[in-house]
Amino acid sequence: MKNVVAVSFKENGKYYFFNGNNLKIKDGDFVVVTTERGLQVGKVIISNIINKEELSNMKDVVRIATPKDLKIHESNLKNAEEALNTARKIAQKLKLNMNLIEASFTFERNQLIFFFLSDQRVDFRDMAKELASIYKTRIELRQIGVRDKAREVSGIGQCGRVLCCASYMKNFVDSVSINMAKNQSLALNPSKINGQCGRLLCCLTYEDEVYSENRKEMPILGEKVETEKGTGTVVSIDILKKIYVVDVPNEGRIEVTLKSKCDECEKCN
Protein backbone atom coordinates (compact mmCIF):
# COMPACT_ATOMS: atom_id res chain seq x y z
CA MET A 1 0.00 0.00 0.00
CA LYS A 2 1.47 3.36 -1.01
CA ASN A 3 0.45 6.93 -0.36
CA VAL A 4 -1.12 9.04 -3.07
CA VAL A 5 -1.15 12.83 -3.20
CA ALA A 6 -3.41 15.26 -5.07
CA VAL A 7 -1.42 18.02 -6.78
CA SER A 8 -2.58 21.22 -8.47
CA PHE A 9 -0.47 23.22 -10.91
CA LYS A 10 -2.37 26.48 -10.53
CA GLU A 11 -4.40 28.29 -7.87
CA ASN A 12 -7.87 26.73 -7.52
CA GLY A 13 -7.09 24.58 -10.55
CA LYS A 14 -7.84 20.96 -11.26
CA TYR A 15 -5.80 18.52 -9.22
CA TYR A 16 -4.11 15.34 -10.37
CA PHE A 17 -3.14 12.23 -8.44
CA PHE A 18 0.46 11.09 -8.10
CA ASN A 19 2.25 8.22 -6.39
CA GLY A 20 3.83 9.78 -3.31
CA ASN A 21 6.48 7.04 -3.10
CA ASN A 22 6.09 7.11 0.69
CA LEU A 23 7.72 10.53 0.93
CA LYS A 24 6.79 12.58 4.01
CA ILE A 25 4.58 15.05 2.18
CA LYS A 26 2.22 17.51 3.87
CA ASP A 27 -0.69 19.58 2.58
CA GLY A 28 0.64 22.79 1.07
CA ASP A 29 4.06 21.36 0.14
CA PHE A 30 5.42 22.02 -3.32
CA VAL A 31 6.64 18.94 -5.13
CA VAL A 32 8.41 18.07 -8.36
CA VAL A 33 6.41 15.49 -10.30
CA THR A 34 6.68 13.54 -13.54
CA THR A 35 4.07 14.44 -16.17
CA GLU A 36 3.49 13.82 -19.87
CA ARG A 37 5.22 17.13 -20.54
CA GLY A 38 8.22 16.32 -18.36
CA LEU A 39 8.98 17.52 -14.86
CA GLN A 40 6.58 20.04 -13.34
CA VAL A 41 6.25 21.79 -9.98
CA GLY A 42 2.87 21.67 -8.26
CA LYS A 43 1.27 22.27 -4.89
CA VAL A 44 -0.04 19.40 -2.77
CA ILE A 45 -3.74 19.88 -2.08
CA ILE A 46 -4.37 16.57 -0.30
CA SER A 47 -1.54 14.48 1.12
CA ASN A 48 -1.26 10.85 2.15
CA ILE A 49 -4.35 9.47 0.48
CA ILE A 50 -4.40 5.77 1.23
CA ASN A 51 -4.78 3.90 -2.02
CA LYS A 52 -5.19 0.14 -2.36
CA GLU A 53 -5.43 0.11 -6.14
CA GLU A 54 -2.70 -0.52 -8.69
CA LEU A 55 -0.37 2.49 -9.01
CA SER A 56 1.54 1.36 -12.10
CA ASN A 57 -0.31 3.87 -14.32
CA MET A 58 0.16 6.73 -11.88
CA LYS A 59 2.99 9.23 -12.35
CA ASP A 60 5.49 9.69 -9.52
CA VAL A 61 6.41 12.47 -7.15
CA VAL A 62 10.14 12.85 -7.77
CA ARG A 63 10.93 14.91 -4.68
CA ILE A 64 9.69 17.63 -2.37
CA ALA A 65 10.63 20.91 -4.05
CA THR A 66 13.84 22.50 -2.75
CA PRO A 67 14.41 26.28 -2.48
CA LYS A 68 16.37 26.02 -5.74
CA ASP A 69 13.43 24.23 -7.42
CA LEU A 70 11.02 26.93 -6.27
CA LYS A 71 13.32 29.68 -7.55
CA ILE A 72 13.44 28.00 -10.96
CA HIS A 73 9.65 27.56 -10.92
CA GLU A 74 9.04 31.24 -10.11
CA SER A 75 11.44 32.25 -12.88
CA ASN A 76 9.60 29.97 -15.33
CA LEU A 77 6.25 31.52 -14.43
CA LYS A 78 7.60 35.02 -14.96
CA ASN A 79 9.27 34.11 -18.26
CA ALA A 80 6.11 32.35 -19.48
CA GLU A 81 4.08 35.51 -18.90
CA GLU A 82 6.65 37.51 -20.90
CA ALA A 83 6.58 34.85 -23.65
CA LEU A 84 2.79 35.14 -23.81
CA ASN A 85 3.02 38.89 -24.45
CA THR A 86 5.70 38.30 -27.10
CA ALA A 87 3.56 35.66 -28.81
CA ARG A 88 0.57 38.02 -28.90
CA LYS A 89 2.68 40.65 -30.66
CA ILE A 90 3.93 38.10 -33.20
CA ALA A 91 0.38 36.88 -33.86
CA GLN A 92 -0.72 40.45 -34.43
CA LYS A 93 2.21 41.10 -36.77
CA LEU A 94 1.42 37.96 -38.79
CA LYS A 95 -2.31 38.83 -38.73
CA LEU A 96 -3.29 35.51 -37.21
CA ASN A 97 -6.86 35.17 -35.96
CA MET A 98 -6.08 33.69 -32.55
CA ASN A 99 -6.57 34.66 -28.93
CA LEU A 100 -3.59 33.49 -26.88
CA ILE A 101 -4.68 32.93 -23.29
CA GLU A 102 -1.85 31.10 -21.53
CA ALA A 103 1.77 30.02 -21.81
CA SER A 104 3.84 27.68 -19.65
CA PHE A 105 7.37 26.29 -19.51
CA THR A 106 8.12 22.79 -18.36
CA PHE A 107 10.31 22.76 -15.25
CA GLU A 108 13.47 22.00 -17.23
CA ARG A 109 12.47 24.50 -19.95
CA ASN A 110 12.66 21.88 -22.69
CA GLN A 111 9.20 22.87 -23.92
CA LEU A 112 7.15 26.08 -24.10
CA ILE A 113 3.42 25.53 -24.58
CA PHE A 114 0.90 28.15 -25.70
CA PHE A 115 -2.88 27.76 -25.50
CA PHE A 116 -5.12 29.76 -27.79
CA LEU A 117 -8.72 30.17 -28.87
CA SER A 118 -9.86 30.57 -32.45
CA ASP A 119 -13.05 29.99 -34.42
CA GLN A 120 -11.11 28.59 -37.33
CA ARG A 121 -8.04 26.54 -38.17
CA VAL A 122 -4.84 28.60 -37.79
CA ASP A 123 -1.60 28.12 -39.71
CA PHE A 124 0.90 29.08 -37.01
CA ARG A 125 4.03 27.50 -38.49
CA ASP A 126 5.80 30.83 -39.09
CA MET A 127 4.88 31.95 -35.59
CA ALA A 128 6.27 28.73 -34.07
CA LYS A 129 9.56 29.17 -35.95
CA GLU A 130 9.93 32.77 -34.74
CA LEU A 131 9.18 31.78 -31.14
CA ALA A 132 11.65 28.87 -31.33
CA SER A 133 14.39 31.23 -32.57
CA ILE A 134 13.75 33.51 -29.59
CA TYR A 135 13.43 30.95 -26.77
CA LYS A 136 15.66 28.16 -28.12
CA THR A 137 13.29 25.42 -27.00
CA ARG A 138 10.54 23.25 -28.41
CA ILE A 139 7.40 25.29 -29.11
CA GLU A 140 3.90 23.83 -29.00
CA LEU A 141 0.70 25.75 -29.78
CA ARG A 142 -2.56 24.12 -28.74
CA GLN A 143 -5.93 25.27 -29.99
CA ILE A 144 -8.60 24.81 -27.33
CA GLY A 145 -12.37 25.36 -27.13
CA VAL A 146 -14.37 27.57 -24.80
CA ARG A 147 -14.93 24.67 -22.40
CA ASP A 148 -11.19 24.05 -22.27
CA LYS A 149 -10.64 27.73 -21.55
CA ALA A 150 -13.04 27.58 -18.60
CA ARG A 151 -11.13 24.54 -17.33
CA GLU A 152 -7.77 26.32 -17.66
CA VAL A 153 -8.93 29.61 -16.13
CA SER A 154 -11.20 27.98 -13.51
CA GLY A 155 -13.68 29.93 -11.40
CA ILE A 156 -16.71 29.60 -9.15
CA GLY A 157 -19.94 28.18 -10.55
CA GLN A 158 -23.54 29.12 -9.77
CA CYS A 159 -23.56 26.48 -7.04
CA GLY A 160 -20.77 28.28 -5.18
CA ARG A 161 -18.18 25.58 -5.83
CA VAL A 162 -15.12 25.47 -8.07
CA LEU A 163 -16.08 24.58 -11.65
CA CYS A 164 -16.49 20.82 -12.13
CA CYS A 165 -14.25 20.83 -15.20
CA ALA A 166 -11.48 22.61 -13.29
CA SER A 167 -11.67 20.47 -10.16
CA TYR A 168 -12.41 16.79 -10.71
CA MET A 169 -13.69 16.08 -14.22
CA LYS A 170 -11.09 14.22 -16.28
CA ASN A 171 -13.12 14.48 -19.49
CA PHE A 172 -16.03 16.61 -20.58
CA VAL A 173 -19.42 14.92 -20.78
CA ASP A 174 -20.21 13.53 -24.22
CA SER A 175 -23.17 15.78 -24.92
CA VAL A 176 -25.40 18.26 -23.13
CA SER A 177 -28.70 19.22 -24.76
CA ILE A 178 -31.40 21.79 -24.10
CA ASN A 179 -33.82 18.86 -23.75
CA MET A 180 -32.08 17.98 -20.47
CA ALA A 181 -33.01 21.40 -19.07
CA LYS A 182 -36.58 20.96 -20.30
CA ASN A 183 -36.68 17.45 -18.84
CA GLN A 184 -35.76 18.89 -15.43
CA SER A 185 -38.36 21.68 -15.73
CA LEU A 186 -35.71 24.39 -15.56
CA ALA A 187 -36.33 27.91 -16.79
CA LEU A 188 -34.70 28.24 -20.21
CA ASN A 189 -32.78 31.33 -19.14
CA PRO A 190 -29.18 31.37 -20.47
CA SER A 191 -27.91 32.95 -17.24
CA LYS A 192 -29.33 29.97 -15.32
CA ILE A 193 -28.49 27.02 -17.55
CA ASN A 194 -25.21 28.16 -19.13
CA GLY A 195 -21.83 27.84 -17.47
CA GLN A 196 -18.94 30.30 -17.48
CA CYS A 197 -17.88 28.92 -20.84
CA GLY A 198 -21.17 30.11 -22.35
CA ARG A 199 -22.25 26.55 -23.08
CA LEU A 200 -24.91 24.46 -21.34
CA LEU A 201 -23.96 23.38 -17.81
CA CYS A 202 -22.24 19.99 -17.68
CA CYS A 203 -24.13 19.25 -14.46
CA LEU A 204 -27.40 19.08 -16.41
CA THR A 205 -26.35 15.52 -17.22
CA TYR A 206 -25.84 14.46 -13.61
CA GLU A 207 -29.51 13.94 -12.72
CA ASP A 208 -30.98 13.65 -16.19
CA GLU A 209 -31.18 9.86 -15.97
CA VAL A 210 -33.20 10.03 -12.75
CA TYR A 211 -35.58 12.62 -14.19
CA SER A 212 -36.01 10.59 -17.38
CA GLU A 213 -36.74 7.41 -15.40
CA ASN A 214 -39.25 9.11 -13.10
CA ARG A 215 -41.03 10.86 -15.97
CA LYS A 216 -41.93 7.53 -17.57
CA GLU A 217 -44.67 6.95 -15.00
CA MET A 218 -45.69 10.59 -14.57
CA PRO A 219 -48.46 12.37 -16.49
CA ILE A 220 -47.79 15.67 -18.21
CA LEU A 221 -49.23 19.05 -17.28
CA GLY A 222 -52.73 19.51 -18.65
CA GLU A 223 -53.33 15.79 -19.09
CA LYS A 224 -56.68 14.30 -18.07
CA VAL A 225 -56.23 11.51 -15.53
CA GLU A 226 -58.43 9.27 -13.39
CA THR A 227 -58.28 9.55 -9.58
CA GLU A 228 -60.25 8.07 -6.68
CA LYS A 229 -62.33 11.26 -6.69
CA GLY A 230 -62.97 11.25 -10.43
CA THR A 231 -61.41 12.60 -13.62
CA GLY A 232 -59.33 15.73 -13.34
CA THR A 233 -56.59 17.79 -14.94
CA VAL A 234 -52.92 17.63 -13.89
CA VAL A 235 -51.93 21.11 -12.70
CA SER A 236 -48.48 20.49 -11.19
CA ILE A 237 -45.85 17.78 -10.96
CA ASP A 238 -42.80 17.10 -8.76
CA ILE A 239 -40.67 14.68 -10.75
CA LEU A 240 -38.10 13.81 -8.10
CA LYS A 241 -40.72 13.10 -5.43
CA LYS A 242 -42.98 11.45 -8.05
CA ILE A 243 -45.93 13.53 -6.92
CA TYR A 244 -48.50 15.27 -9.08
CA VAL A 245 -51.55 17.37 -8.30
CA VAL A 246 -54.88 16.87 -10.06
CA ASP A 247 -57.69 19.42 -10.14
CA VAL A 248 -60.95 17.47 -9.96
CA PRO A 249 -64.20 19.39 -10.60
CA ASN A 250 -66.34 19.80 -7.45
CA GLU A 251 -63.64 18.02 -5.40
CA GLY A 252 -60.73 20.43 -5.52
CA ARG A 253 -57.07 19.59 -5.86
CA ILE A 254 -55.87 16.09 -5.03
CA GLU A 255 -52.23 15.13 -4.52
CA VAL A 256 -51.21 11.78 -5.99
CA THR A 257 -47.98 10.03 -5.01
CA LEU A 258 -46.52 7.26 -7.14
CA LYS A 259 -44.56 4.45 -5.58
CA SER A 260 -40.84 4.51 -6.26
CA LYS A 261 -38.53 1.53 -6.61
CA CYS A 262 -37.34 2.21 -3.06
CA ASP A 263 -40.89 1.91 -1.75
CA GLU A 264 -41.29 -1.44 -3.47
CA CYS A 265 -37.97 -2.78 -2.17
CA GLU A 266 -37.96 -4.38 1.29
CA LYS A 267 -34.18 -4.45 1.76
CA CYS A 268 -34.13 -1.24 3.81
CA ASN A 269 -37.21 -2.10 5.87
C-alpha positions in Angstrom: 0.0 0.0 0.0 1.5 3.4 -1.0 0.5 6.9 -0.4 -1.1 9.0 -3.1 -1.1 12.8 -3.2 -3.4 15.3 -5.1 -1.4 18.0 -6.8 -2.6 21.2 -8.5 -0.5 23.2 -10.9 -2.4 26.5 -10.5 -4.4 28.3 -7.9 -7.9 26.7 -7.5 -7.1 24.6 -10.5 -7.8 21.0 -11.3 -5.8 18.5 -9.2 -4.1 15.3 -10.4 -3.1 12.2 -8.4 0.5 11.1 -8.1 2.2 8.2 -6.4 3.8 9.8 -3.3 6.5 7.0 -3.1 6.1 7.1 0.7 7.7 10.5 0.9 6.8 12.6 4.0 4.6 15.0 2.2 2.2 17.5 3.9 -0.7 19.6 2.6 0.6 22.8 1.1 4.1 21.4 0.1 5.4 22.0 -3.3 6.6 18.9 -5.1 8.4 18.1 -8.4 6.4 15.5 -10.3 6.7 13.5 -13.5 4.1 14.4 -16.2 3.5 13.8 -19.9 5.2 17.1 -20.5 8.2 16.3 -18.4 9.0 17.5 -14.9 6.6 20.0 -13.3 6.3 21.8 -10.0 2.9 21.7 -8.3 1.3 22.3 -4.9 0.0 19.4 -2.8 -3.7 19.9 -2.1 -4.4 16.6 -0.3 -1.5 14.5 1.1 -1.3 10.8 2.1 -4.3 9.5 0.5 -4.4 5.8 1.2 -4.8 3.9 -2.0 -5.2 0.1 -2.4 -5.4 0.1 -6.1 -2.7 -0.5 -8.7 -0.4 2.5 -9.0 1.5 1.4 -12.1 -0.3 3.9 -14.3 0.2 6.7 -11.9 3.0 9.2 -12.4 5.5 9.7 -9.5 6.4 12.5 -7.1 10.1 12.8 -7.8 10.9 14.9 -4.7 9.7 17.6 -2.4 10.6 20.9 -4.0 13.8 22.5 -2.8 14.4 26.3 -2.5 16.4 26.0 -5.7 13.4 24.2 -7.4 11.0 26.9 -6.3 13.3 29.7 -7.5 13.4 28.0 -11.0 9.7 27.6 -10.9 9.0 31.2 -10.1 11.4 32.2 -12.9 9.6 30.0 -15.3 6.2 31.5 -14.4 7.6 35.0 -15.0 9.3 34.1 -18.3 6.1 32.4 -19.5 4.1 35.5 -18.9 6.6 37.5 -20.9 6.6 34.8 -23.7 2.8 35.1 -23.8 3.0 38.9 -24.5 5.7 38.3 -27.1 3.6 35.7 -28.8 0.6 38.0 -28.9 2.7 40.6 -30.7 3.9 38.1 -33.2 0.4 36.9 -33.9 -0.7 40.4 -34.4 2.2 41.1 -36.8 1.4 38.0 -38.8 -2.3 38.8 -38.7 -3.3 35.5 -37.2 -6.9 35.2 -36.0 -6.1 33.7 -32.6 -6.6 34.7 -28.9 -3.6 33.5 -26.9 -4.7 32.9 -23.3 -1.8 31.1 -21.5 1.8 30.0 -21.8 3.8 27.7 -19.7 7.4 26.3 -19.5 8.1 22.8 -18.4 10.3 22.8 -15.3 13.5 22.0 -17.2 12.5 24.5 -19.9 12.7 21.9 -22.7 9.2 22.9 -23.9 7.2 26.1 -24.1 3.4 25.5 -24.6 0.9 28.1 -25.7 -2.9 27.8 -25.5 -5.1 29.8 -27.8 -8.7 30.2 -28.9 -9.9 30.6 -32.5 -13.0 30.0 -34.4 -11.1 28.6 -37.3 -8.0 26.5 -38.2 -4.8 28.6 -37.8 -1.6 28.1 -39.7 0.9 29.1 -37.0 4.0 27.5 -38.5 5.8 30.8 -39.1 4.9 31.9 -35.6 6.3 28.7 -34.1 9.6 29.2 -36.0 9.9 32.8 -34.7 9.2 31.8 -31.1 11.7 28.9 -31.3 14.4 31.2 -32.6 13.8 33.5 -29.6 13.4 31.0 -26.8 15.7 28.2 -28.1 13.3 25.4 -27.0 10.5 23.2 -28.4 7.4 25.3 -29.1 3.9 23.8 -29.0 0.7 25.7 -29.8 -2.6 24.1 -28.7 -5.9 25.3 -30.0 -8.6 24.8 -27.3 -12.4 25.4 -27.1 -14.4 27.6 -24.8 -14.9 24.7 -22.4 -11.2 24.1 -22.3 -10.6 27.7 -21.5 -13.0 27.6 -18.6 -11.1 24.5 -17.3 -7.8 26.3 -17.7 -8.9 29.6 -16.1 -11.2 28.0 -13.5 -13.7 29.9 -11.4 -16.7 29.6 -9.1 -19.9 28.2 -10.5 -23.5 29.1 -9.8 -23.6 26.5 -7.0 -20.8 28.3 -5.2 -18.2 25.6 -5.8 -15.1 25.5 -8.1 -16.1 24.6 -11.7 -16.5 20.8 -12.1 -14.2 20.8 -15.2 -11.5 22.6 -13.3 -11.7 20.5 -10.2 -12.4 16.8 -10.7 -13.7 16.1 -14.2 -11.1 14.2 -16.3 -13.1 14.5 -19.5 -16.0 16.6 -20.6 -19.4 14.9 -20.8 -20.2 13.5 -24.2 -23.2 15.8 -24.9 -25.4 18.3 -23.1 -28.7 19.2 -24.8 -31.4 21.8 -24.1 -33.8 18.9 -23.7 -32.1 18.0 -20.5 -33.0 21.4 -19.1 -36.6 21.0 -20.3 -36.7 17.4 -18.8 -35.8 18.9 -15.4 -38.4 21.7 -15.7 -35.7 24.4 -15.6 -36.3 27.9 -16.8 -34.7 28.2 -20.2 -32.8 31.3 -19.1 -29.2 31.4 -20.5 -27.9 33.0 -17.2 -29.3 30.0 -15.3 -28.5 27.0 -17.5 -25.2 28.2 -19.1 -21.8 27.8 -17.5 -18.9 30.3 -17.5 -17.9 28.9 -20.8 -21.2 30.1 -22.3 -22.3 26.5 -23.1 -24.9 24.5 -21.3 -24.0 23.4 -17.8 -22.2 20.0 -17.7 -24.1 19.2 -14.5 -27.4 19.1 -16.4 -26.4 15.5 -17.2 -25.8 14.5 -13.6 -29.5 13.9 -12.7 -31.0 13.6 -16.2 -31.2 9.9 -16.0 -33.2 10.0 -12.7 -35.6 12.6 -14.2 -36.0 10.6 -17.4 -36.7 7.4 -15.4 -39.2 9.1 -13.1 -41.0 10.9 -16.0 -41.9 7.5 -17.6 -44.7 7.0 -15.0 -45.7 10.6 -14.6 -48.5 12.4 -16.5 -47.8 15.7 -18.2 -49.2 19.1 -17.3 -52.7 19.5 -18.6 -53.3 15.8 -19.1 -56.7 14.3 -18.1 -56.2 11.5 -15.5 -58.4 9.3 -13.4 -58.3 9.6 -9.6 -60.3 8.1 -6.7 -62.3 11.3 -6.7 -63.0 11.3 -10.4 -61.4 12.6 -13.6 -59.3 15.7 -13.3 -56.6 17.8 -14.9 -52.9 17.6 -13.9 -51.9 21.1 -12.7 -48.5 20.5 -11.2 -45.9 17.8 -11.0 -42.8 17.1 -8.8 -40.7 14.7 -10.8 -38.1 13.8 -8.1 -40.7 13.1 -5.4 -43.0 11.5 -8.1 -45.9 13.5 -6.9 -48.5 15.3 -9.1 -51.6 17.4 -8.3 -54.9 16.9 -10.1 -57.7 19.4 -10.1 -60.9 17.5 -10.0 -64.2 19.4 -10.6 -66.3 19.8 -7.4 -63.6 18.0 -5.4 -60.7 20.4 -5.5 -57.1 19.6 -5.9 -55.9 16.1 -5.0 -52.2 15.1 -4.5 -51.2 11.8 -6.0 -48.0 10.0 -5.0 -46.5 7.3 -7.1 -44.6 4.4 -5.6 -40.8 4.5 -6.3 -38.5 1.5 -6.6 -37.3 2.2 -3.1 -40.9 1.9 -1.8 -41.3 -1.4 -3.5 -38.0 -2.8 -2.2 -38.0 -4.4 1.3 -34.2 -4.5 1.8 -34.1 -1.2 3.8 -37.2 -2.1 5.9 
